[in-house]
């Protein structure tokens, strides 16, 4: 995705706000540790694709459903803590890169063990 400087700034702002809000809103739940890994925003700044990773939860999709239930309050937080013209629609999904990174680590560790 070829993002403009404005898109990058808005995505960074949204990631910062959502990260702090998820810590506050989810601290009492049993959803495990939820991290906002990255945010991509559409060119018109009206849709934010939020990628999260979930650790310590047997069913990450359940945590994702819980986050979706909180979407109204998360959007309200973004509106109150930013001066954006449009409050973007949030689309949450699990970050596939986290699984890829751990698989690469496993493969590299296997190679190191095999060389010894």
Protein Blocks (a to p, Z undefined) as FASTA:
>chain_A
ZZdfklmmmmmmmmmmmmmmmmmmmmmpcnbjaddfbdcddfkopaccdddddehiablm
lmmmmmmmmmmmmmmmmmmmpccfbdcdddddddfklmmmmmmmmmmmmmmmmmZZ
